[in-house]
Amino acid sequence: MKIQFIVVGWHMNQPSLIEGLATLQKNNPKTVDVFWSCHREPTQEIQEKFKCKLFHNGGEECGAYDQAIDYLNLSEDTVCFFLHDDIIIKDWNFINVCIDLLSKGAKVVGNCLDYPDNFDPFKSYDTGITEEFDGKQFIDYVKPENRHLFTEQLFIKKVRPSFICMTYQSVAQIGGFEPRKEALIPPTVTDGRVHYRGSKGLGKYGNLFPALVCYKMNKVLGSNNIAYLSNRYLDSPFVYELGRGEFDPNNPMT
């Protein structure tokens, strides 16, 4: 069995993650591989310790994950860990726990319980991520080959994109991550404010793109096959998920 870590390269400043992954890879060269899918220039440390590639900054973490799986040659039975690089690792035994959950029938494992959503793929934004998407429905952000899956409003269990564990077979079954390439647009900076076109910040598409992926997880893999390491938000006994590099005072690390 091969274990593939795919890490979004943006903050690149969490020692518990960087040092732990480097040690894990060094001690398990035949079974563990680490790849940093970078949306900004990787640090010298990342370049020295890991395989990495700088990709076009679009689609946030979902774009980085999709760029990575298109680049890597993964076999169906590869266990993939898709991670933000601003998570704090408390206990590396999460690897064994996730693999055990997959062996017992889970198709997706998240770190923490996320808020569910009654997702409507036919809802629209008046102002899209580019002019091409003005007035377009959410389904129009989806890759053409996956749009047949978005047939109805659906109550979905969600998995935060900070931490997702799946086999590559399951990733392939849902058609990878979203959005389609025309929506892989980087945010802009106006007067020091980082935002997307027609948006006050990054949440608009930072929430939409993962929701599109979660819709496919529920529709194709089944809501009953989504598991979590914790029923707390952001935190589990294994991993704490920072929010854009910051602690959430309402959800402290235990």
WOLIN-V195822 format. One record per backbone hydrogen bond with DSSP energy under -0.5 kcal/mol. NH is the residue of the N-H (numbers start at 0). CO is the residue of the C=O. E is the energy in kcal/mol with one decimal. If there is no record, write none. Layout:
<<NH & CO & E> <NH & CO & E>>
//
This chain:
<<2 & 30 & -3.6> <3 & 1 & -0.5> <3 & 78 & -2.8> <4 & 2 & -0.5> <4 & 32 & -3.0> <5 & 3 & -0.5> <5 & 80 & -3.0> <6 & 4 & -0.5> <6 & 34 & -2.6> <7 & 82 & -2.6> <8 & 6 & -0.5> <8 & 36 & -2.2> <9 & 7 & -1.0> <12 & 84 & -0.5> <14 & 12 & -0.8> <16 & 13 & -0.9> <17 & 13 & -2.5> <18 & 14 & -2.5> <19 & 14 & -0.7> <19 & 15 & -0.6> <20 & 16 & -2.6> <21 & 17 & -2.1> <22 & 18 & -2.2> <23 & 19 & -2.5> <24 & 20 & -2.6> <25 & 21 & -2.2> <26 & 22 & -2.4> <27 & 23 & -1.0> <28 & 25 & -0.5> <30 & 27 & -1.0> <31 & 27 & -2.6> <32 & 2 & -2.5> <34 & 4 & -2.6> <35 & 50 & -2.3> <36 & 6 & -2.7> <36 & 34 & -0.6> <37 & 35 & -1.0> <37 & 52 & -2.4> <38 & 8 & -2.4> <39 & 8 & -0.6> <46 & 42 & -2.3> <47 & 43 & -2.1> <48 & 44 & -2.0> <49 & 45 & -2.2> <50 & 33 & -1.1> <52 & 35 & -2.0> <54 & 37 & -3.1> <54 & 52 & -0.6> <57 & 55 & -1.4> <58 & 184 & -0.6> <61 & 58 & -0.8> <62 & 58 & -1.8> <63 & 59 & -2.1> <64 & 60 & -2.7> <65 & 61 & -2.2> <66 & 62 & -2.6> <67 & 63 & -1.8> <68 & 64 & -2.4> <69 & 65 & -1.9> <70 & 66 & -1.2> <71 & 67 & -2.9> <73 & 71 & -0.8> <77 & 74 & -1.7> <78 & 1 & -2.7> <79 & 77 & -0.7> <79 & 165 & -3.3> <80 & 3 & -2.8> <81 & 79 & -0.6> <81 & 163 & -3.3> <82 & 5 & -2.6> <82 & 80 & -0.6> <83 & 161 & -2.3> <86 & 83 & -0.5> <87 & 239 & -2.9> <88 & 86 & -0.6> <89 & 87 & -0.6> <89 & 237 & -3.6> <90 & 237 & -1.7> <93 & 90 & -1.3> <94 & 91 & -1.6> <96 & 92 & -2.1> <97 & 93 & -2.6> <98 & 94 & -2.3> <99 & 95 & -2.3> <100 & 96 & -2.2> <101 & 97 & -2.5> <102 & 98 & -2.2> <103 & 99 & -1.1> <104 & 101 & -1.6> <105 & 100 & -2.3> <106 & 224 & -3.0> <107 & 224 & -1.8> <108 & 164 & -2.1> <109 & 226 & -2.7> <110 & 162 & -0.7> <112 & 229 & -0.7> <112 & 231 & -1.0> <113 & 157 & -0.7> <116 & 155 & -2.0> <118 & 116 & -1.2> <118 & 153 & -2.1> <120 & 118 & -0.6> <122 & 119 & -1.6> <124 & 135 & -1.4> <127 & 125 & -0.7> <132 & 129 & -1.5> <133 & 130 & -1.5> <134 & 124 & -1.7> <135 & 132 & -2.2> <137 & 122 & -2.6> <138 & 120 & -2.3> <139 & 136 & -1.5> <140 & 137 & -2.0> <141 & 138 & -1.3> <145 & 142 & -2.2> <146 & 142 & -0.8> <146 & 143 & -0.8> <148 & 145 & -1.8> <149 & 146 & -1.4> <150 & 148 & -1.4> <153 & 118 & -2.6> <155 & 116 & -3.5> <155 & 153 & -0.6> <162 & 159 & -1.5> <163 & 81 & -2.1> <164 & 108 & -2.2> <165 & 79 & -2.0> <167 & 77 & -2.4> <168 & 75 & -2.1> <170 & 166 & -1.9> <171 & 167 & -2.8> <172 & 168 & -2.0> <173 & 169 & -1.6> <174 & 171 & -1.2> <175 & 170 & -2.6> <178 & 140 & -0.5> <179 & 140 & -2.8> <182 & 179 & -2.2> <183 & 180 & -1.6> <184 & 182 & -2.3> <187 & 194 & -3.3> <189 & 192 & -2.7> <192 & 189 & -2.0> <193 & 191 & -0.6> <194 & 187 & -2.8> <194 & 192 & -0.5> <195 & 200 & -1.3> <198 & 195 & -2.1> <205 & 201 & -1.9> <206 & 202 & -1.6> <207 & 203 & -1.3> <208 & 204 & -2.1> <210 & 206 & -1.6> <211 & 207 & -2.2> <212 & 208 & -1.6> <213 & 209 & -2.8> <214 & 210 & -2.4> <215 & 211 & -1.5> <216 & 212 & -2.1> <217 & 213 & -2.4> <218 & 214 & -2.6> <219 & 215 & -3.0> <220 & 215 & -0.7> <220 & 216 & -1.5> <221 & 216 & -1.0> <221 & 217 & -0.5> <222 & 217 & -0.5> <224 & 221 & -1.9> <225 & 222 & -1.5> <226 & 107 & -3.0> <226 & 224 & -0.5> <228 & 109 & -1.8> <235 & 238 & -1.5> <239 & 87 & -2.3> <240 & 233 & -2.5> <241 & 85 & -1.3> <241 & 239 & -0.7> <242 & 245 & -3.2> <243 & 241 & -0.8> <245 & 242 & -1.1> <248 & 246 & -0.7> <250 & 247 & -1.7>>
//
